[in-house]
Amino acid sequence: MNYTEGPEIRDTKAPAGPIEERWEKRKFSAKLVNPANKRKLTVIVVGTGLAGGSAAATLGELGYNVKSFCYQDTPRRAHSIAAQGGINAAKNYRGDGDSIYRLFYDTVKGGDFRARESNVYRLAQVSVNIIDQAVAQGVPFAREYGGLLDTRSFGGAQVSRTFYARGQTGQQLLLGAYQALERQIAAGTVTMHTRHEMLDLIVADGRARGIIVRDMVTGEIERHLADAVVLATGGYGNVFFLSTNAKGCNTTAIWRAHERGAYFANPCYTQIHPTCIPVSGEYQSKLTLMSESLRNDGRVWVPLRKNDTRAPGDIPEDERDYYLERIYPAFGNLVPRDIASRAAKNVCDEGRGVGPGGLGVYLDFRDAINRLGRDAVEKKYGNLFEMYERITGENPYEVPMRIYPAVHYTMGGLWVDYDLQSTIPGLFVIGEANFSDHGANRLGASALMQGLADGYFVLPTTLGDYLAAGPFGDVDDAAIAEAEIKVRSKIERLLSVNGTRTPDSFHRELGKLMWDYCGMERTEESLRKALERIPELRAEFWQNVKVSGTAEELNQVLERAGRVADFFDLAELMCLDALVRTESCGGHFRAESQDADGEALRDDENFAHVSAWEWGDNGPILHKETLEYEYVKMTQRSYK
């Protein structure tokens, strides 16, 4: 796949000056919209997870006319509901040395020094407001005996800054955002469109002015116009087919925006989560996460001997290798996810893995149960233990859990500036759909933090600055018609192939290819193989996919086919981005770039930049945004 290099790109919206003052300075300089004018402005928000739900609710509360879209039958079913372990905030309730600066530093370091300082510092600042907002909504965070909010530790940190609601933190936070959203729906400021899938972005006179959607029940193609569009559609981890994401999670909204001119940043940055239930058969369509919070009390180990098939209870203590505690004594089992995942892969590659196929390691709670008692462990993790037992048939109170890394999150996404605006004026991107805060690896419990920071606090300020110049007048009919014709043509093309293979069969083959060649470890050879095979598989898809039914009805096969078609194009860009970035950093591990201990070896001289890819008719165009560090010194990460 050929590409060309274009001019550098810069974030011109981030203020200068002391980093702790930049967000306040930007808020003050942002233009305001008076209440009477807000009623004349319309904003489309696509997605109703933590980022989209909180954004739509807040914008409605401010007085804008908001149109909210989701493909689920209710906003409550957004995938944010599946988040388990917690949400970070620099409250320092424990008095253990936490601060806004420490959360900022941990996040930049955890991302392997591939994130913007200004964005990350703002995230750390806003984190303290999120907890207050959620508590005011009635989110039932865990509390200590005396009634104070409880916290626990997550990977990449040596302080307890993670607020949680057992293993259901995402669900409880989403219900808080949902009730705020429903309040605005009842007030008439938000119009909710469920069971609608965005299939294209309307760009007129250089601005994002609306979307083309398909009513997933009737099949009707609809056009919706606005003064600005906000994408909060999540990540693209399902390009690997097997992931912890819900089956409906897809890349279509952000990919269609990319085709319209929004740059795609760092697509190769994908996160492999170390604690997931291992694959158990070819029939599986998704994987299940076991919260990172379990590593607070669970100890990760494998047998010292290769091919040891004894039951875990029969392996004595001196024949166990608690390898994370051995290799990383300072952080132990709470090293960042990319490091824990590669360590698990390494011991399994040595032949010391456990379970079917040797693709698993133990997460053992024996010592925690002996130390704290079963009741205390059950209060912390009871619903997670129950979930594990239902899926595996094994009781984790009695035998260790078996876990193995799996695709979980994507740090890449559409490029945005400090205001969360993409390269298309009027198109804002929030939450996991953008690239802005996590660099090459996200720390645990920071996804919920970013989604709510963007939706509740950042976007409502920066979007107002853009809308102060509105309303932007009528939308050119030709631009609307062109977008609608493009959508209809793609649907007709999918239906007309009438081949012999299902969309899922292509998706599964693509996913395995991506996992094998662009997964936890990448090499030049594997990436070139992928870039050779993906176009062949895509061509076969367009010649032999079978889409049954019609477009004028509920048709889930058609929905899946459209999403898989976009995954093919995205997968090719991911592999190209991984091939061009010859360094290792965070979740992007090039086998050719590692130190003597097998750790990721960055190349700061050549790759301390964001790779922002522009859609081009003759192939992608690479634009680089140089990353500059004033407050954090780039060093080789060490968690030892």
PyMOL commands that set and color helices and strands:
alter all, ss='L'
color gray80, all
select helices_A, chain A and resi 19-29+35-38+50-62+75-77+79-82+100-110+117-137+169-187+237-240+252-259+292-296+312-314+317-319+323-327+332-334+337-349+356-358+366-372+374-392+431-433+447-467+477-497+503-518+524-544+556-580+604-607
alter helices_A, ss='H'
color red, helices_A
select strands_A, chain A and resi 4-5+42-46+65-69+87-88+151-152+162-163+190-193+196-204+207-215+221-225+228-231+264-265+270-276+299-303+320-321+361-364+401-410+413-414+427-429+609-614+621-626
alter strands_A, ss='S'
color yellow, strands_A
deselect
rebuild
show_as cartoon
